[in-house]
Amino acid sequence: MLWSHRVIALAQDGNGVTPGVETPEGPREFRAGWVIGTDGARSSVRQLLGLPFEGHTWPDRFVATNVEYDFGKYGFELANMIADPVNWAVVARLGRENLWRVTYGEDASLAEDEVRARIPAHYAAIFPGREPYRIVAWSPYRVQERAAPSFRVGRALLAGDAAHACNPCGGLGLTTGVIDADCLIAVMTAVIEGRAPESVLDFYAEERRRVFHEVTSPLATNFKRTLSEKDPARREEDRNGFRTNAARVDNSVTATSLSKLIFGKPMPV
Ligand SMILES: Cc1cc2nc3c(=O)[nH]c(=O)nc-3n(C[C@H](O)[C@H](O)[C@H](O)COP(=O)(O)OP(=O)(O)OC[C@H]3O[C@@H](n4cnc5c(N)ncnc54)[C@H](O)[C@@H]3O)c2cc1C
């Protein structure tokens, strides 16, 4: 692990890759068999490969806040979605006792200090009670549905947000990045150890891209729609769907089949 190192260039030939890196001691070149770009949604590796980030940025703005408040007292579970045409929110418990992530939508035209000033008004609409709270952190951001047209170019591969980014409703961003890593470890290890042909890397690249386009992004998009649906008839339809699902005794089967879709086909190694 090399801290304060920034990839700024990338060359490759038939035997390996040569990333150019900015380091505290000045620019330096590395040589390796492969490079995996896991450098986030603004990935330098993806850009150096000449790959666009295809898709769209949502017009609305999200505000992620970390707040100390006793949601547990009101029966909130580890992850909760509040569906409302205006005051929708995702409320999830973070690791520490009573520290929660509350994410909601905000007017995209507001300046940052106005976003901060309006947090109490949003909380008043979202929180179940009127007890005092403590805001630990907050951050407005824009959300995206985008993916690279290919997750492999020769000896360079992409994983996580560098490869694909979706809106956070449903918590699928990090989740699918971790699955990418798991799949890539399996195929890359097999190639390096000579147990599998390089074509398994194409399988990784195509399968993880397919999962994004066919499963993750549509799911996240539907979660986003459901949370803030304005049409009363569709809201009622969604509510009935939730009720039916919640009442099913084989509820865990639904969750398992969803996980299977996100995991995609097993890597062929
Ligand atoms: C506010 C917010 C809330 C979210 N909530 C959820 C959630 O509830 N559930 C969920 O599953 N996902 C959530 N996500 C998405 C999740 O955070 C991302 O999907 C995840 O962090 C992606 O991980 P990553 O390792 O691919 O990229 P990142 O976490 O972005 O890490 C990229 C790393 O690469 C480094 N880097 C960048 N450029 C270079 C370079 N040129 N050279 C070297 N290093 C570089 C960066 O410093 C960084 O350390 C949320 C995102 C945001 C912004």
The ligand as an SDF file (V2000), in Angstrom:
LIG
                    3D

 53 58  0  0  0  0  0  0  0  0999 V2000
  -22.7270    9.9840    0.1110 C   0  0  0  0  0  0  0  0  0  0  0  0
  -22.6270    8.5640   -0.4080 C   0  0  0  0  0  0  0  0  0  0  0  0
  -23.3830    7.5630    0.1730 C   0  0  0  0  0  0  0  0  0  0  0  0
  -23.2630    6.2320   -0.2560 C   0  0  0  0  0  0  0  0  0  0  0  0
  -23.9870    5.2640    0.3580 N   0  0  0  0  0  0  0  0  0  0  0  0
  -23.8380    3.9640   -0.0290 C   0  0  0  0  0  0  0  0  0  0  0  0
  -24.5360    2.9050    0.6230 C   0  0  0  0  0  0  0  0  0  0  0  0
  -25.3310    3.1350    1.5320 O   0  0  0  0  0  0  0  0  0  0  0  0
  -24.3180    1.6200    0.2060 N   0  0  0  0  0  0  0  0  0  0  0  0
  -23.4650    1.3240   -0.8120 C   0  0  0  0  0  0  0  0  0  0  0  0
  -23.3090    0.1230   -1.1550 O   0  0  0  0  0  0  0  0  0  0  0  0
  -22.8080    2.3100   -1.4590 N   0  0  0  0  0  0  0  0  0  0  0  0
  -22.9510    3.6160   -1.0810 C   0  0  0  0  0  0  0  0  0  0  0  0
  -22.2660    4.6010   -1.7180 N   0  0  0  0  0  0  0  0  0  0  0  0
  -21.3840    4.2470   -2.8010 C   0  0  0  0  0  0  0  0  0  0  0  0
  -20.0340    3.7640   -2.2690 C   0  0  0  0  0  0  0  0  0  0  0  0
  -19.4620    4.7360   -1.4080 O   0  0  0  0  0  0  0  0  0  0  0  0
  -19.1190    3.5210   -3.4550 C   0  0  0  0  0  0  0  0  0  0  0  0
  -19.7680    2.6280   -4.3520 O   0  0  0  0  0  0  0  0  0  0  0  0
  -17.7870    2.9060   -3.0060 C   0  0  0  0  0  0  0  0  0  0  0  0
  -17.1050    3.7620   -2.1090 O   0  0  0  0  0  0  0  0  0  0  0  0
  -16.9120    2.6480   -4.2270 C   0  0  0  0  0  0  0  0  0  0  0  0
  -15.7130    2.0800   -3.8040 O   0  0  0  0  0  0  0  0  0  0  0  0
  -14.4600    2.1150   -4.7300 P   0  0  0  0  0  0  0  0  0  0  0  0
  -13.3630    1.4780   -3.9180 O   0  0  0  0  0  0  0  0  0  0  0  0
  -14.7870    1.5400   -6.0610 O   0  0  0  0  0  0  0  0  0  0  0  0
  -14.1090    3.6550   -4.9850 O   0  0  0  0  0  0  0  0  0  0  0  0
  -13.7850    4.8060   -3.9210 P   0  0  0  0  0  0  0  0  0  0  0  0
  -14.3570    4.5130   -2.5870 O   0  0  0  0  0  0  0  0  0  0  0  0
  -14.1790    6.0930   -4.5910 O   0  0  0  0  0  0  0  0  0  0  0  0
  -12.1960    4.7390   -3.7740 O   0  0  0  0  0  0  0  0  0  0  0  0
  -11.3360    5.1540   -4.8150 C   0  0  0  0  0  0  0  0  0  0  0  0
   -9.9480    5.3610   -4.2430 C   0  0  0  0  0  0  0  0  0  0  0  0
   -9.0350    5.6090   -5.3200 O   0  0  0  0  0  0  0  0  0  0  0  0
   -8.2160    6.7060   -4.9730 C   0  0  0  0  0  0  0  0  0  0  0  0
   -7.8080    7.3640   -6.2340 N   0  0  0  0  0  0  0  0  0  0  0  0
   -8.5700    8.1630   -7.0380 C   0  0  0  0  0  0  0  0  0  0  0  0
   -7.8380    8.5590   -8.1040 N   0  0  0  0  0  0  0  0  0  0  0  0
   -6.6140    8.0060   -7.9680 C   0  0  0  0  0  0  0  0  0  0  0  0
   -5.4140    8.0460   -8.7490 C   0  0  0  0  0  0  0  0  0  0  0  0
   -5.3260    8.7360   -9.8970 N   0  0  0  0  0  0  0  0  0  0  0  0
   -4.3230    7.3550   -8.3020 N   0  0  0  0  0  0  0  0  0  0  0  0
   -4.3870    6.6370   -7.1580 C   0  0  0  0  0  0  0  0  0  0  0  0
   -5.4760    6.5750   -6.3730 N   0  0  0  0  0  0  0  0  0  0  0  0
   -6.5860    7.2400   -6.7800 C   0  0  0  0  0  0  0  0  0  0  0  0
   -9.0720    7.5880   -4.0990 C   0  0  0  0  0  0  0  0  0  0  0  0
   -8.2480    8.4130   -3.2790 O   0  0  0  0  0  0  0  0  0  0  0  0
   -9.8410    6.5430   -3.2880 C   0  0  0  0  0  0  0  0  0  0  0  0
   -9.1220    6.1460   -2.1610 O   0  0  0  0  0  0  0  0  0  0  0  0
  -22.3920    5.9300   -1.3190 C   0  0  0  0  0  0  0  0  0  0  0  0
  -21.6450    6.9590   -1.9290 C   0  0  0  0  0  0  0  0  0  0  0  0
  -21.7720    8.2720   -1.4980 C   0  0  0  0  0  0  0  0  0  0  0  0
  -20.9580    9.3580   -2.1760 C   0  0  0  0  0  0  0  0  0  0  0  0
  1  2  1  0
  2  3  1  0
  2 52  2  0
  3  4  2  0
  4  5  1  0
  4 50  1  0
  5  6  2  0
  6  7  1  0
  6 13  1  0
  7  8  2  0
  7  9  1  0
  9 10  1  0
 10 11  2  0
 10 12  1  0
 12 13  2  0
 13 14  1  0
 14 15  1  0
 14 50  1  0
 15 16  1  0
 16 17  1  0
 16 18  1  0
 18 19  1  0
 18 20  1  0
 20 21  1  0
 20 22  1  0
 22 23  1  0
 23 24  1  0
 24 25  2  0
 24 26  1  0
 24 27  1  0
 27 28  1  0
 28 29  2  0
 28 30  1  0
 28 31  1  0
 31 32  1  0
 32 33  1  0
 33 34  1  0
 33 48  1  0
 34 35  1  0
 35 36  1  0
 35 46  1  0
 36 37  1  0
 36 45  1  0
 37 38  2  0
 38 39  1  0
 39 40  1  0
 39 45  2  0
 40 41  1  0
 40 42  2  0
 42 43  1  0
 43 44  2  0
 44 45  1  0
 46 47  1  0
 46 48  1  0
 48 49  1  0
 50 51  2  0
 51 52  1  0
 52 53  1  0
M  END
$$$$
